[in-house]
Amino acid sequence: MEREKTITGTITTAGRLDKALAEVTDLSRERVKALISEGKVEVGGKAASSASAKVQAGLSFSVHIPPLDSPQALPQDIPITVVYEDEHLIVVDKPAGMVVHPAAGNPDGTLVNALLHHCAVKGGGQLAGIGGVARPGIVHRIDKDTSGLLVVAKSDAAHEGLARQFADHSLERAYLAVCSGHPVPPAGTIDARIGRSDANRKKMAVLSSDSSRGKHAVTHYKTLKRLDGCALIECRLETGRTHQVRVHLASIGHALLGDPVYGRANAQIRPVLKRLEFNRQALHAAILGFNHPVNGNFLRFSSELPADMRELIDETSHSNR
């Protein structure tokens, strides 16, 4: 059963309590307010009673986040592409449009539902229980509209071993993306903190280097092919932050084509996207490499670009052939 999570730390900015905690925890202010009203927040060793209370920098805090009241995910007969499987883990090639695990707004039809059916009906064992009833076996995620490789744990030992590799950033992960414009220089490194946007708490944003909020994030990119008004690039991650590739590329003026949150295609590209009905971020998790968490063998998998991204590249390649 999922356990209560506790976040502790020190307030860094004086002002309203809900705003101060949102800045240092990456929780939304609305979420903080709700937790305060439930008696789940302590400041300076005392229970917080008001979200609007004024606080000073330097005070310690504890935020207790109760487990999600999520129903147990149920097996569903949904086709999935299995790239590798053994008794400890399974590697899948997720299609764009599929959510990884059940959550608000997506109670079923997810990769977890498909995997539970695969394991139960096809004799593949079960998924690790560490992730909780709604997220069994899930060690990492890729966005709903990002396609590509993802590893899921089938045993608790695999879950713990994979989680350590994600935590110390020792895995190999490479994404293929189509971005707006032509990056200059054509290859480089984006080293910029990522955290919640001040303007929209549902979005992530690049933060100033001296910010105490957000998390350190590093993306190495390389242009593979110049296209008409856009470019095919490879992005290799040192870290794995929420929306990292999308936010980092947008921050240097080269948002991903089709990205409904962080990008807006230029006038040259918009007709192409409309004609192809391409309405998702052009991002594909193409390479995944890691040490097997139980036997230590290095495993490396690659996935070809899906048809919609190949078509997009072909449509924007005419003058560059």
C-alpha positions in Angstrom: 0.0 0.0 0.0 1.3 3.5 -0.8 2.6 5.4 2.2 2.3 9.0 3.3 5.1 11.1 1.8 6.7 13.9 3.9 8.6 16.8 2.4 10.8 18.8 4.8 13.0 21.8 4.3 13.5 25.5 5.1 11.5 28.4 3.8 13.6 30.6 1.6 11.3 33.5 0.8 9.4 35.6 3.3 5.7 36.2 2.6 2.5 34.2 2.4 2.9 30.7 3.6 1.2 29.0 0.6 3.3 30.9 -1.8 6.5 30.3 0.1 5.9 26.6 0.3 4.9 26.3 -3.4 8.3 27.9 -4.3 10.4 25.3 -2.3 8.3 22.2 -2.8 7.1 22.4 -6.4 3.6 21.8 -5.2 0.9 24.1 -6.5 -0.4 26.8 -4.2 -3.9 25.2 -4.4 -2.4 21.9 -3.3 -0.6 23.6 -0.5 -3.7 25.3 0.7 -5.6 22.0 0.7 -2.9 20.3 2.7 -2.9 23.2 5.2 -6.7 23.0 5.7 -6.3 19.2 6.3 -3.7 19.9 9.0 -0.9 18.3 7.0 1.6 21.3 7.2 3.9 22.3 10.1 6.0 25.4 10.2 8.6 26.0 12.9 7.4 22.9 14.7 3.8 24.0 14.9 0.7 23.1 12.8 -0.1 25.7 10.2 -3.6 27.0 10.3 -3.8 29.6 7.5 -2.5 29.6 4.0 -2.3 33.4 4.1 -0.2 33.5 7.3 3.0 35.5 7.0 6.3 33.6 7.4 9.9 34.5 7.5 12.8 32.9 5.6 14.7 30.3 7.6 11.8 28.6 9.2 11.7 24.8 9.0 8.7 23.1 7.5 7.1 19.7 7.1 4.5 18.9 4.5 2.7 15.5 4.9 1.2 14.3 1.6 -1.3 11.5 2.1 -1.4 8.6 -0.4 -3.6 9.0 -3.4 -7.1 7.5 -2.9 -6.7 5.6 -6.2 -8.6 2.5 -7.1 -6.5 -0.5 -8.0 -5.6 -0.6 -11.7 -7.4 -3.4 -13.5 -6.0 -5.5 -16.4 -7.2 -4.5 -19.9 -6.6 -6.2 -23.2 -4.8 -3.4 -24.9 -2.1 -4.2 -27.5 1.4 -3.2 -26.6 4.8 -3.7 -28.2 7.2 -5.6 -25.9 10.8 -5.1 -26.8 12.3 -7.2 -24.0 11.0 -9.2 -21.0 12.4 -11.4 -18.3 11.2 -12.4 -14.8 12.4 -9.0 -13.4 11.5 -6.4 -15.9 9.8 -5.5 -19.2 10.8 -2.9 -21.8 8.0 -1.6 -24.0 7.7 0.7 -27.0 4.9 3.1 -26.0 2.8 4.7 -28.7 2.0 8.4 -28.6 -1.4 9.0 -27.0 -1.1 6.4 -24.3 -0.9 7.5 -20.7 1.6 5.6 -18.6 -0.5 5.0 -15.4 -4.1 5.7 -14.2 -4.6 9.2 -12.7 -7.3 11.9 -12.5 -8.9 12.1 -16.0 -7.3 8.9 -17.1 -8.7 6.1 -14.9 -8.0 3.3 -17.4 -6.8 2.6 -20.9 -3.2 3.2 -19.7 0.0 1.3 -20.2 -0.3 -0.1 -16.7 -3.7 -1.5 -17.5 -2.2 -3.1 -20.6 0.8 -4.5 -18.7 -1.4 -6.0 -16.0 -3.3 -7.9 -18.7 -0.1 -9.0 -20.4 1.5 -10.3 -17.2 -1.7 -12.0 -15.9 -3.1 -13.5 -19.0 0.0 -14.2 -21.0 2.0 -15.8 -18.2 4.5 -13.0 -17.7 4.3 -12.9 -13.9 3.2 -9.6 -12.2 4.4 -6.0 -11.7 6.4 -4.8 -8.7 4.2 -3.6 -5.9 6.4 -0.7 -4.8 4.8 1.8 -7.1 1.4 1.5 -5.4 -2.0 0.2 -6.6 -2.3 2.8 -9.4 1.3 2.7 -10.5 2.6 -0.9 -10.1 6.2 -1.3 -11.5 6.5 2.2 -12.8 10.0 3.6 -12.3 9.9 6.5 -14.8 7.4 8.0 -17.2 7.2 9.6 -20.6 4.5 12.1 -21.5 1.2 10.8 -23.0 2.0 12.3 -26.4 5.7 11.2 -26.4 6.4 7.9 -28.0 9.2 5.4 -27.3 11.0 3.2 -24.9 10.1 2.7 -21.2 11.2 0.1 -18.7 8.8 -1.3 -16.0 9.8 -3.4 -13.0 8.2 -6.8 -12.4 9.9 -7.5 -9.1 10.6 -5.3 -6.1 14.4 -5.9 -6.5 14.2 -4.7 -10.1 12.2 -1.6 -9.0 14.7 -0.7 -6.4 17.7 -1.3 -8.6 16.3 0.7 -11.5 15.2 3.5 -9.2 18.8 3.9 -8.0 20.0 4.2 -11.6 17.5 6.9 -12.4 18.4 8.7 -9.2 22.1 8.8 -10.0 21.5 9.5 -13.7 23.6 6.5 -14.8 21.2 5.3 -17.5 21.6 6.1 -21.2 18.7 7.9 -22.6 18.4 9.6 -26.0 15.4 11.2 -27.6 14.8 12.1 -31.3 12.9 15.4 -31.8 11.9 17.8 -34.5 12.3 21.4 -33.3 11.4 24.7 -34.8 14.2 26.5 -36.6 17.9 25.5 -36.8 19.8 25.6 -33.4 22.9 27.7 -33.3 25.3 26.3 -32.6 24.1 23.0 -34.2 25.2 21.0 -31.1 25.5 22.1 -27.5 24.5 21.7 -23.9 21.6 23.3 -22.1 22.3 23.5 -18.3 19.3 25.2 -16.7 17.2 24.6 -13.6 13.6 23.5 -14.2 10.7 24.1 -11.9 7.1 25.3 -11.8 6.3 28.3 -13.9 5.3 31.4 -11.9 2.9 32.4 -14.6 1.2 29.0 -14.8 1.7 26.4 -12.1 0.6 23.6 -14.5 3.6 24.3 -16.7 7.3 23.9 -16.1 9.9 26.6 -16.9 13.6 27.4 -16.9 14.6 29.2 -13.7 17.5 31.5 -12.9 20.7 29.7 -12.0 20.7 31.2 -8.5 17.1 30.1 -7.8 16.5 27.9 -4.8 13.5 26.4 -6.5 13.3 23.7 -9.2 15.9 21.1 -10.0 19.2 21.0 -11.8 18.7 19.8 -15.4 21.2 19.1 -18.3 20.3 18.3 -21.9 22.9 17.7 -24.6 21.5 18.2 -28.1 22.9 17.6 -31.6 21.5 18.5 -35.0 21.1 15.4 -37.2 19.4 17.0 -40.2 18.4 20.5 -41.2 14.9 20.6 -42.6 12.6 23.3 -44.0 12.1 25.7 -41.1 12.9 23.0 -38.6 15.5 20.4 -37.6 15.8 16.8 -36.6 17.9 16.7 -33.4 19.1 14.1 -30.9 18.8 15.0 -27.2 20.7 13.0 -24.5 19.7 13.5 -20.9 21.9 13.7 -17.9 18.9 14.3 -15.7 15.2 13.4 -16.1 13.0 16.3 -15.1 9.4 16.8 -16.0 9.1 18.0 -19.6 12.9 18.4 -19.7 13.5 18.2 -23.4 10.4 20.3 -24.2 11.2 23.1 -21.7 14.9 23.2 -22.5 14.5 23.4 -26.3 11.7 26.1 -25.9 14.0 28.1 -23.7 16.6 28.6 -26.5 13.9 29.4 -29.0 13.6 26.0 -30.7 10.4 24.5 -29.3 9.3 21.1 -30.5 6.9 21.0 -33.4 3.4 20.2 -32.4 4.0 21.0 -28.7 0.6 22.4 -27.5 2.1 23.7 -24.2 5.6 25.1 -24.9 5.7 25.7 -28.6 4.1 27.6 -31.4 5.1 26.7 -35.0 6.2 29.4 -37.3 4.1 30.4 -40.3 6.2 28.2 -42.6 5.5 25.0 -40.5 1.9 25.5 -39.5 0.4 24.5 -42.8 2.4 21.3 -42.8 1.3 20.4 -39.3 -2.3 21.1 -40.2 -2.1 19.0 -43.4 -0.6 16.1 -41.6 -2.9 16.5 -38.6 0.2 16.4 -36.5 -1.0 17.6 -33.1 1.5 16.2 -30.6 5.0 17.2 -29.6 7.5 15.7 -32.1 9.4 13.7 -29.5 10.4 10.0 -29.4 12.4 8.1 -26.7 14.7 6.3 -29.1 17.4 4.8 -27.0 17.3 3.3 -23.5 20.4 1.7 -21.9 20.9 0.5 -18.3 22.5 -2.2 -16.1 20.1 -5.0 -15.4 19.2 -4.4 -11.7 19.5 -8.0 -10.7 22.3 -9.7 -12.9 24.2 -6.5 -13.7 24.4 -7.1 -17.5 24.2 -3.9 -19.6 21.1 -3.8 -21.7 20.6 -1.3 -24.6 17.5 -0.9 -26.7 16.6 1.3 -29.7 13.3 2.2 -31.3 12.7 3.5 -34.8 10.8 6.8 -35.3 7.1 6.2 -35.5 5.3 6.8 -38.8 3.9 10.2 -38.0 7.3 11.7 -37.2 8.8 10.0 -40.3 6.1 11.6 -42.4 6.7 15.0 -40.8 10.4 14.8 -41.5 9.7 13.7 -45.1 7.3 16.6 -45.6 9.9 19.1 -44.4 12.9 17.6 -46.2 12.2 18.6 -49.8 14.7 21.4 -50.2 17.3 19.7 -48.1 17.6 16.5 -50.1 
